[in-house]
Amino acid sequence: DIVPIPHEEDYQTRYAARLRTDTTVPVAAVGRVKNARRAAELLSNGEADAVFVGREMLRDPSWANHASRELGEAPRFLEQYAYAL
């Protein structure tokens, strides 16, 4: 059987928040977290200890640098990849 994956953003983060509240183990949020502000919000609100953004990193390998800019931070460029800039 094929299990459909919901299309809405953040569709699993509520489970991370619940586990974070009910347990003492570190919890990572997943589930189509697409933007840096939402990821930062999950961390600052204590809903998760980490946010995994694998799908977005596959779509945009520079996601972390774009997220830095979105949050008002300086992006970190690795010298090894300077040729790509």
Secondary structure, 3 states (H helix, E strand, C coil): CCCCCCCCCCCCHHHHHHHHHHCCCCCEECCCCCCHHHHHHHHHCCCCCEECCHHHHHHCCCHHHHHHHHCCCCCCCCHHHHHHC
